[in-house]
Structure formats: C-alpha cells, structure tokens
Amino acid sequence: MQETPLDDFFCLIEHEVLGSTNDELKRLLGRDASEGTLVVATQQTAGRGRQGRVWLSEPGNLFFSLLLRPRCRIDAAAQLTFLAAVAVAAAVAAVLPKDREVSCKWPNDVLVNGLKTAGILLEAFADNEEVAVIVGVGVNVAHHPPAEEVLYPATSLGREGATGLTPRSVLSGICAALLPRYREWQREGFATLRAQWLERAHGLGEGVVVHLDKERIVGTFLGLDERGALLVQQGTATRTLLAGDVFPVMT
Ligand code: BTN
C-alpha cells in the first residue's frame, strides 16, 4: 500500500505513546476539535475495546481515532460503525493476496478468512446542538493477540500475506476509502452503506449464536434492518438486536 498523503479533511496528530487514542480525542473534543481530527499512536497503554475489554496495543499495529461531526440525530450516528468497517475492509482487501476473504462481522469487526483483523470502537456525544462521533479503529498489521487472550480468534495482515505495510500506509488506505463513503452517507443516507456492508457480511444466512448480557440467542443471521440492527430468525420469529457479540454456530 502506498503511503499516499491524507486528504485535507484530515488533521493528523501523531503520538508515540498514548493511553487510548479515543480518550485523547475525547479530551480534544472538550477543546472544540474540528471534524477530521485524527489521533494516531504507535502504542497504547490503555487501549479499549467494546464492552470495556482491553485492546492489546503493541507497536507494529495501527491505532487511531477520527472525529466526525455528521449533523445527524444521535441514534443515526451508530451507522458510522458500518462506514468504518466497510472502509477498513476495502483498504485491507486491497493489500492482501486475492484469495483472502475479507468480511465484516456485526457490528464492528473486520475479518480475514474468518479471523478478526480489525475492531472499531465508536463513541457518540451530544456536543452543544451537534453530534460528535469518535471512531476508534485498531488494525492488526504486524501481529495479533494469542487465542487465549481474546474472545474471537485473530490474525494480522502480515500473517495473511500482506507485505511492505506500515501502520501509516494502512492508515492512508483506510482514510482514502472512508472519506468518499462518508460523503455519500451524508448525501444519501444509510441504504448504500448498508448494502456495501451486507456484500461483505460474514455468515449471512448461516447459524449464529448472539451473546447478550443475560441471554444467548441461537438463530439464522438474516441481515440488517434500516438502522443497522442485527436481524436473527428464530423459528417463525425475527429478533432485532441492537447490541451483542456474534459467533458462528458450531456444528
Ligand atoms: C473492539 O473490537 O472491541 C474494538 C477495538 C477498538 C480498538 C481501537 S485502537 C484505537 C482506539 N483507541 C482505543 O482505545 N480503542 C480504539
């Protein structure tokens, strides 16, 4: 992947070490940071995943957070998770051997050949009259956590055969893939983005187990509704889920 310059939309702030790029960007949001502010760290000491999990953040992988001010209702802001996933998937697919399958796992993971390669942590805030969204992205470029330390088995771009990458070159590719899709989402709404995500959806039409806080739902992954909620068929009923961890049904 070429280390192409970033579009002027992005205002890059680079750090060697941060606790969490999301936390640093949240601090900058408190100082009225502008849309496109992009915080990158070589290493994070307190990287966060979804549901309060730890995101292991050693040098060699990519950790960044992007500030968007999408001028939408706060409930529509969650759709930006799918924007980030589709952009990461497109950028990752462009640097991998063609036989690797790049897919999106609801709600916020990018997989390569079924193994987690990137995760997204989206945090939305009401900032005065506006909605501000921090899109935090971690990509396993050079290495991945061992199976015993994660909920879902992982891999890295290096392990899957990508060569000559740096975290910065992967960042360029993601930013280039994200910006036009963000503009399109602002112009046209969620429908196109939803279709793009579904084209890469992992396990569509297959059996899934969804872990909720106090319940496990077993059914068939039917798709996404018009807001981005997961649709799971259970017998004749369709469950609409706004949160949860999805796993394949083991046969
Ligand atoms: C997940 O899969 O649970 C989401 C992981 C998100 C990790 C990224 S790394 C950059 C940004 N800063 C953080 O502390 N988390 C996100």
Residues whose N, C-alpha, C, O or C-beta is under 5 A from the ligand:
A	BS01	BTN	S20 T21 N22 A46 G47 R48 G49 R50 W55 F63 F64 N108 G119 I120 L121 G136 V137 G138
